[in-house]
Amino acid sequence: MKFVSCVQALCPELEIRQGVALEKYTTLRVGGPADYFMEPKTEAEICGALKAAADCNIPVLLIGNGSNLLIRDGGFRGAVIRLGKNFSALQRTADGIYAQAGALLSNLAHFALEEELTGLEFAQGIPGAVGGGVYMNAGAYGGEMCQVVSSVRILQDGEIREISASEMAFSYRHTKAMDEKWIILGASFHLEKGDPEAIDALMRDLAARRREKQPLEYPSAGSFFKRPTGYFAGALIEQAGLKGVSVGGAQVSEKHAGFLINRGGATAADFIALKEKIQQVIQEKFGVQMENEVRILGNDL
């Protein structure tokens, strides 16, 4: 309980919960319990929780909407800090929008529409939050975070810094933040003035295309694999005859083979076994190595 006392000394208003099931906080709806779970409201609370963890030698996992994350069934032996609705403010700026890390990308896109700003239409259907989206350069339908981010507010070694988009070294589903273990606190988006009717029409069109092609009725983590160079992950999986294949409650979607879905009662072990089966078959049939886009973390049972 030393950790709890340490956090309370630094951040007396920050609630610490123990044994929280992480399946509630991932879009795949799987994951065991966290030893400690916190949802900070301020940058000071984030810094305090991290300092307490460092002082007590407690491992830390930061999560947002949990949309690109697979937590193993044994959960996480340490402290989970969730940047969610408590840390999700959106603010109009001179040349766009500033968003805290916990803001959902869908809310960000709709806020841009309200402000008659174009550039974020592609983000309205991405199920993640700003922090994770910027961290991994999320994208969809030809748009990516790198196209609209002007600067990023990060926490590095206990120091809060504002860095330019170029310092993030954006590339396909990768940034320097991933290499350097930077914590994304927020981001500024440079956006152009647009026609609200045209913005709304594009967002509605993209939403309809998602509903038609993606298994939105089931829990998933979006595209499970990165796009292999020269190929499309979903097409390879379908060509390998794996569409609809399942392990326990985890299944390759019959609607879009790039999605692994939870048909009900799936465990993290089911998803991992299915993922490994796909990788093995694709390697044997096509000589292509499939790399996870989804991060797999935590402990086995």
N, C-alpha and C positions, 0 to 999 in steps of 0.2 A: 504493500500500500504506500510505499515511499513515493512512487510516481504520482499517485493521486494527491498526496500532500504537497508535493513539489508544484504540481499544476495549480492547485488551489492557492498556494502562496503567491504565484506569479499572476494568475488570472482568476480571482475569486468568483467571478460571475460565469465562468465557463463550465457548463455541465459536463461531467464525465460519466458515461454509462459503461457498464461492464457486461461481457458475454453477449453482445449484440449480434444477431444473425445477419451476415452480410448479404444473404440472398435477397433481402429487401432493398438493397442499395446497388444492385447490378441489373442491367437490362436482360441478362440471361436467366435471372432468378435462381442462381445457384451460388453457393459459398457458405462456408462454416462461420463460426463466431469470431469476433475480434475480442481480444483481452480488454482493450479500452477503446472507446468510441467517442469522438467529439465533433461538434459542428460549430466552429468559431464564427463570430459575427464581425470581428475586426482584424486588421493586420496585426495589431498588438497581441490579440489572443492567439493568432497563428504562430507568431514569433515566440510567445510564451510557452505554448504547448511543445513546440520543437525544442526549445531550450531545456524544458523539463525532461523531455525524452533523452536528449543528449546527456544531460547531467546524470540520469538514472540508467544510461546505457540500454534504453528501450528502443527496439526497431520501430520505424514509422512508415506508414503507408498513407499517401495522400490520394484521395479519390474525388471525383466530381459526380457526374451522373452515372458512372459505372457502366458506360455504354461500350467500352472497348476493353473490357476487363473480365477475366475468368478467375474467380477466387476458388482455390481448392477446398475440398470438403472439410478439411481440418481447420479451416479459418486462418486467422492471422495472429501469430504470437507476438503481439506488440500493440502499438497504438495506431488506430485508424483516424485520420483527420479528414473529415468530409467538407469540402467547399461546395455548399449547396445553396438552398434558398436564403439562408442566413447571410450569405456573402454573394449577392447576385444583383447589385444595383446597376442600372443603366443610366447614362448621363449624356445628353447632347453636348457636343463640343463645337468649336468654331468650324472644323472641317470634317466632322463626322460624329462618332460615338465612342465613349469610353465605357467598357464593360468590366465588371468584376468577374473573377474566374468562375464563380458558381452560377453565373447566368446561363440559362439554357440557350443553345444556339437558335432554337426555334423562336424563343422570346426576343432574342437580339434581332432576328430577321423581321419580326413583326413590329418591333420598335422602330426599325429603320423605315418600314413602310409608313408608319404613323408620322414619322418626321420627313416623309417624302424624299428619302435617300435611297439610291440604287447601288447595287454591288453585292448585297448579301442575300439575294433571292435564293441562291443555291443552298444556303445553310438552313433554310426553314424546315427541311425534313431530316436533317442530321440529328440523331437522338442524343448527342453529347452536350457538354457544357463548354463555355469559352476556354477555360483553362486547359482541358484535355484537347480541345480542337486546335488551339494554338500550339500546344506542346508537340502534337504529332502532325501538324499541318493537314488537318482533316479537309476533305473535299467531296464534291459530288457534282455530277452533271456539268463538268467542265470548269467548275469553280473550286478554288482552294483558299485557305486562310492567307497564304502568302500574297495573294493578289489584293487583299484589302487591309492587312495589318500594317500600321505605320510605326508603332512602337509597342513595347511589351514591358510591363512592370513585373520584375522578378525578385525573388529572395535568393540570395547567393551567400552561403557561409554566414548567415545571420544578418546580412546587409541588404537593404532594399535598394534596388537600382532600376533606372529606366534605361532600356536599351533600344536601339533602332532595329527595324525589321532586318536590315542587312546583317546585324550581329547575330540574329537567330539562325542564319545560314539555312534557310528553308530549302528542303528538297522533297521528293516524293515520300510522304508519310514519315518524315524525319526532320528533326531540327537539332541545333546545337544544344538546346535545353535538355534533350534526351541524353546526350553524351556527358554533359556537365552536371546533370542532376539538379538543374535550376527548378525552383518552384514558381509557377506562373500565378501571379496575384491578380492580373488584369491585363487588358490590351486596349490600345486605341486603334480605331478603324477609320481610315480615310475613305470617304464616300462622296459620290457626286449627287447633286440635286437631280431628281428624276420625276417622271410623270407617275403619280400614285396609281392611276388606273392601269398603266402598263406594268408597273411593279407588281400589283395585285394579280394581274392576269398571268404573269410569268410564274408567280408563286403557286397559283391555283393549278397551272399546267404541270408544274413539277410535282406537286402533291398528287395529282391524278396519275401521273406516270409511275410514281412510287407505289400507289395503291394497286395499280394494274400488275406491276412486275415484281413487287417484293412481298414477303410473307409477314405483313405488319400485324396480322392477327395473333401471331405467336411471339413469345419472348425470344430475342436474338441479340447478338452483338453487332449487327450489321454485317458487312463483308468480313468473313472470318480470316481470310488470307489476303496477303498483299498480291498485287498484280504481277505475275512473273514477267520478266522482260520478253516482249514479243508475243505474249499470250494474254488471255483473260482467265482468271481463276475459275469462275463459274462455268465457262465453256469447257475447260479441261476436265473439271469434275463430272460434268454431264457426259462428255465424250467417253469418259472412263466407265460409264454405266453406273455411277454412284448416286444418281439422283434418287432420293427417297430412301436411301440406305440409312439404317438406324443402329444405334447401340443404346440399349435401355431407353430412356426417354429423350435422348438426343438424336436428331435426325437431320440429314441433308434435305433442305427444303425441296419439295416437288415443284414449287413455283419459281425458285431462283436457287440454283445449285451452289452459288457462292455464299449462301446463308446457312448456318447451322442453327436449328431451332429447338426450343424446349417444348416437346409435345405434351408435357405434363409429368412431373415427378422425376425429371432428369437430375442427375448429380454431376458435379464437376468431373468426376472420374469417367462418366459416360461421354462427356464432350471431349475429354483428352484422348480417350480410346478411339473415338470416331475421327478426331483430327489426325491421329497417328495412322489410322487405316487409310485415310485419304492420301496422306503424304506418301505412304508406302506404295499404293497403287499407282499414283501419278508418276512417281519416280520410275517404277518398273515399266509402265506403258509408254511414257513419253520422255523419260530422262530429265524431267523438270523437277527442281526442288521447290516445294511450296513452303513459303515462310509465313508464319502467323502475322496477321495485323493485330489481332487481339493479344493483349498481355496476359500471361498466366502467372499468377502469384499465390503466395500462401503456402500452407502446409497440408499434406495428405493426412487422412485419418490414421 
